[in-house]
Amino acid sequence: MAAGALAFMCRHEPRQDLLDVIIVWALAGGVCEMAASVRLREHIRGEWLLGLCGTMSVLLGLFLLISSPAGLLASSWWIAGYALIFGTLLVLLGFRLQGRIPTTG
């Protein structure tokens, strides 16, 4: 929603503004996910999946930050791949938390 409002208000280059919002979201969200996985280590099993999601988010944010001038089309492919893997990891984490996937160790 914030990205849409930003694109509507900033008419000079909304695609780059949207990419900037995605970069900030990925970096901030990834750091929060990694912190949550460390804090939840004592309470849940499978917290490494949340930590992996956070690491992926930070890496995506850094990659997009470095390569943002390279092109928005290439960035959209990276974001789509990230979304597919991120969503799969979160579904696995949800199943692990429900006890449907056995934990080892």
C-alpha positions as CSV (number, residue, x, y, z in Angstrom):
1,M,0.0,0.0,0.0
2,A,2.8,2.4,0.8
3,A,4.5,1.6,-2.5
4,G,1.3,2.4,-4.4
5,A,0.8,5.7,-2.5
6,L,4.5,6.6,-3.1
7,A,4.2,5.8,-6.9
8,F,1.0,8.0,-7.0
9,M,2.6,10.9,-5.2
10,C,6.0,10.9,-6.9
11,R,5.5,11.2,-10.6
12,H,9.1,11.6,-11.7
13,E,10.1,7.9,-11.6
14,P,7.6,5.7,-9.8
15,R,9.3,2.5,-10.8
16,Q,12.5,3.5,-9.2
17,D,10.6,4.6,-6.1
18,L,8.8,1.3,-5.9
19,L,12.2,-0.5,-6.2
20,D,13.5,1.7,-3.4
21,V,10.5,0.8,-1.2
22,I,11.1,-2.9,-1.9
23,I,14.8,-2.5,-1.0
24,V,14.0,-0.9,2.4
25,W,11.3,-3.4,3.1
26,A,13.6,-6.4,2.3
27,L,16.4,-5.0,4.5
28,A,14.2,-4.0,7.5
29,G,12.1,-7.1,7.3
30,G,15.1,-9.4,7.0
31,V,16.8,-7.9,10.0
32,C,13.6,-8.3,12.0
33,E,13.2,-11.9,10.9
34,M,16.7,-12.8,11.8
35,A,16.3,-11.2,15.3
36,A,13.0,-13.0,15.8
37,S,14.6,-16.4,14.9
38,V,17.3,-15.8,17.5
39,R,14.8,-14.8,20.2
40,L,12.4,-17.7,19.4
41,R,15.2,-20.3,19.5
42,E,14.2,-21.4,23.0
43,H,10.5,-21.5,22.3
44,I,10.0,-23.2,18.9
45,R,11.7,-25.7,16.7
46,G,12.5,-24.9,13.1
47,E,13.4,-21.3,13.9
48,W,16.3,-21.7,11.4
49,L,13.7,-21.5,8.6
50,L,12.7,-18.0,9.9
51,G,16.4,-17.1,10.1
52,L,16.9,-18.4,6.5
53,C,14.0,-16.2,5.3
54,G,15.6,-13.2,7.0
55,T,19.0,-13.9,5.5
56,M,17.4,-14.2,2.1
57,S,15.5,-10.9,2.6
58,V,18.7,-9.1,3.5
59,L,20.6,-10.6,0.6
60,L,17.9,-9.6,-1.8
61,G,17.8,-6.0,-0.4
62,L,21.6,-5.7,-0.7
63,F,21.6,-7.2,-4.2
64,L,18.9,-4.9,-5.4
65,L,20.6,-1.9,-3.8
66,I,23.9,-2.7,-5.6
67,S,22.3,-3.6,-9.0
68,S,19.3,-1.2,-9.1
69,P,20.7,0.8,-12.0
70,A,21.1,-2.5,-14.0
71,G,17.4,-2.5,-14.9
72,L,14.0,-2.9,-13.4
73,L,13.1,-5.9,-15.5
74,A,16.0,-7.9,-14.2
75,S,15.1,-6.8,-10.7
76,S,11.6,-8.0,-11.1
77,W,12.8,-11.5,-11.9
78,W,14.9,-11.6,-8.8
79,I,12.0,-10.3,-6.7
80,A,9.7,-13.0,-8.2
81,G,12.2,-15.8,-7.5
82,Y,12.6,-14.5,-4.0
83,A,8.9,-14.4,-3.4
84,L,8.5,-18.0,-4.6
85,I,11.3,-19.3,-2.3
86,F,10.3,-17.1,0.6
87,G,6.7,-18.3,0.5
88,T,7.7,-21.9,0.3
89,L,10.0,-21.5,3.4
90,L,7.2,-19.8,5.3
91,V,4.8,-22.6,4.5
92,L,7.3,-25.1,5.7
93,L,7.8,-23.2,8.9
94,G,4.0,-23.1,9.4
95,F,3.8,-26.9,8.9
96,R,6.8,-27.4,11.3
97,L,5.1,-25.2,13.9
98,Q,1.9,-27.2,13.6
99,G,3.9,-30.4,14.1
100,R,3.1,-31.8,10.6
101,I,6.8,-32.1,9.7
102,P,8.9,-34.0,12.3
103,T,12.0,-32.3,13.6
104,T,15.3,-34.0,13.8
105,G,17.4,-33.6,16.9
